[in-house]
């Protein structure tokens, strides 16, 4: 395996990793047609079921049951999210709304306040270990530069160099063409004319002599 082949493999692996991270960042910020949302886990409150630094994939449900792992918006900040397990489902009779009592698997005590249904984002469908670190880092200014801007610049530069090399190769090939190989205008072909046929005419009779 030569160096160029190894370089191409590494190049495409990096490109694939960047595409996955970029897609995860988009899904963590915006709703998609399939309504999946991605969030990075920043604490170990759900270990060992959900490891620190994991990426959790959520999907909204019409209702949630006991033992469901859900992601909800924190009471302290709309931008802050928490992923915990539902340990009890109750109904606020005054507001006629469902509430959920939640708790982290690794925590001894449940969360202090019940979670209203309108703050629940979705149920955890599956998790991806460690990818949450990259997604969380990519959402920072430094991470955007390191994981997106710099690699994208290198990829664009690499593609431009490939185009340049191809153009140089084409020019070199054209310069190496010998004069015989060059396309020259065809000389007109003239047909050789046959010499005219000489016809000898014999005169009849001889000259008259005087008497």
C-alpha positions in Angstrom: 0.0 0.0 0.0 1.6 3.3 -1.1 1.6 6.6 0.6 -1.1 8.1 -1.7 -3.5 5.2 -1.0 -3.0 5.7 2.8 -3.5 9.4 2.5 -6.8 9.0 0.5 -8.1 6.6 3.2 -7.3 9.0 6.0 -8.7 11.9 4.0 -12.1 10.2 3.4 -12.3 9.0 7.1 -11.7 12.6 8.3 -14.3 13.8 5.8 -16.8 11.2 7.0 -16.2 12.1 10.7 -16.7 15.8 10.0 -19.9 15.0 8.1 -21.2 13.0 11.1 -20.3 15.7 13.6 -21.8 18.4 11.4 -25.0 16.4 11.1 -25.2 15.8 14.8 -24.7 19.5 15.5 -27.6 20.4 13.1 -29.8 17.8 14.7 -29.0 19.0 18.2 -30.1 22.6 17.3 -33.0 22.2 14.9 -36.1 20.0 14.4 -36.0 17.6 11.5 -38.8 16.1 9.4 -38.5 12.9 11.5 -38.5 15.0 14.7 -35.3 13.5 16.0 -33.2 15.7 18.4 -29.7 15.0 19.6 -28.2 16.1 22.9 -24.8 15.6 24.4 -24.6 14.3 28.0 -22.5 16.6 30.2 -22.8 14.7 33.5 -22.7 11.2 34.9 -26.1 11.3 36.5 -27.4 8.5 34.3 -24.4 6.1 34.5 -24.0 3.3 33.8 -26.9 3.3 31.3 -25.8 6.5 29.7 -22.1 7.3 29.9 -20.7 10.8 30.3 -20.0 12.3 26.9 -22.6 10.2 25.1 -24.9 11.5 22.5 -28.6 10.8 23.2 -31.1 10.6 20.3 -34.6 11.7 21.3 -38.0 11.6 19.6 -41.2 13.2 20.9 -44.0 10.9 22.1 -47.7 11.5 22.6 -47.3 10.3 26.2 -44.6 9.1 28.5 -44.6 6.2 30.9 -42.7 5.3 34.1 -39.1 4.1 33.5 -38.9 6.1 30.2 -35.6 8.0 29.9 -36.5 11.5 28.7 -34.8 14.7 27.9 -36.4 17.9 29.2 -35.6 21.6 29.5 -34.2 22.7 32.8 -36.1 25.1 35.0 -33.0 27.3 35.3 -32.5 27.9 31.6 -34.3 27.2 28.4 -31.0 26.3 26.7 -30.0 23.8 29.3 -31.4 20.3 29.0 -31.4 17.3 31.4 -31.8 13.6 30.6 -33.2 11.6 33.5 -35.6 8.7 34.0 -39.3 9.0 34.9 -40.0 7.4 38.2 -43.6 8.6 38.6 -46.4 10.0 36.4 -49.0 12.3 38.1 -51.6 14.8 37.1 -52.0 18.3 38.3 -55.7 18.6 39.0 -55.7 22.4 39.3 -54.0 22.8 35.9 -55.3 19.6 34.4 -51.8 18.8 33.1 -49.6 15.7 33.4 -46.4 16.0 35.4 -43.4 13.7 35.6 -41.2 13.0 38.6 -37.7 12.3 37.4 -34.4 11.0 38.8 -30.9 10.3 37.5 -30.0 6.6 37.7 -26.7 7.5 39.5 -28.4 10.0 41.9 -29.7 9.0 45.4 -32.5 11.5 45.4 -35.1 12.4 42.7 -35.2 15.8 41.1 -36.7 18.4 43.5 -39.5 19.6 41.3 -41.9 17.6 39.0 -41.5 18.3 35.3 -44.5 19.6 33.4 -45.3 17.8 30.2 -44.6 20.9 28.0 -41.0 20.9 29.1 -40.3 17.3 28.0 -38.5 17.3 24.6 -38.6 13.6 23.9 -37.9 10.0 24.8 -34.4 8.6 24.5 -34.4 6.2 21.6 -30.7 5.2 21.6 -27.3 6.6 22.7 -23.9 6.9 21.0 -21.0 6.7 23.4 -18.4 9.5 23.4 -19.7 11.3 20.3 -21.3 13.9 22.6 -17.8 15.2 23.4 -17.2 16.1 19.8 -20.6 17.6 19.3 -20.4 19.7 22.5 -16.9 20.9 21.5 -18.1 21.7 17.9 -20.7 24.0 19.3 -18.1 26.3 20.9 -16.2 28.9 19.0 -12.9 27.1 19.4 -14.5 23.8 18.4 -16.0 25.4 15.3 -12.6 26.6 14.2 -10.8 23.3 15.0 -13.4 20.8 13.8 -15.0 22.7 11.0 -13.1 25.7 9.6 -9.6 24.3 9.6 -10.5 20.8 8.2 -12.8 22.5 5.6 -10.0 24.8 4.5 -7.5 21.9 4.2 -10.1 19.9 2.1 -10.7 22.8 -0.2 -6.9 23.4 -0.6 -6.4 19.7 -1.3 -9.1 19.7 -4.0 -7.6 22.9 -5.6 -4.1 21.3 -5.7 -5.6 18.2 -7.3 -7.2 20.3 -10.0 -3.9 22.2 -10.5 -1.9 19.0 -10.9 -4.4 17.6 -13.4 -4.1 20.8 -15.5 -0.3 20.7 -15.3 -0.4 17.1 -16.5 -2.6 17.9 -19.4 -0.3 20.8 -20.5 2.8 18.6 -20.2 1.2 15.9 -22.4 0.4 18.4 -25.0 3.9 19.7 -25.1 5.4 16.2 -25.5 3.5 15.6 -28.8 6.0 15.2 -31.7 5.6 17.2 -35.0 4.5 14.0 -36.7 1.7 13.6 -34.2 0.5 17.1 -34.6 -2.6 17.6 -36.7 -1.5 19.3 -39.9 -3.8 20.4 -42.8 -4.0 17.8 -45.5 -2.3 18.6 -48.7 -4.5 18.5 -51.7 -4.0 15.5 -54.0 -3.7 16.2 -57.7 -4.4 13.5 -60.2 -1.7 13.0 -62.8 -3.0 13.8 -66.2 -2.3 11.3 -68.9 -0.3 12.6 -71.9 -2.5 13.4 -74.9 -2.8 10.7 -77.6 -1.1 11.8 -80.8 -3.0 10.9 -83.9 -1.2 10.8 -87.2 -3.3 11.5 -90.3 -2.0 10.1 -93.6 -2.6 12.1 -96.7 -4.1 10.2 -99.7 -2.4 10.3 -103.1 1.0 11.8 -104.1 2.1 15.0 -105.8 1.2 15.6 -109.5 4.1 15.9 -112.0 4.0 18.3 -115.0 4.1 17.0 -118.6 
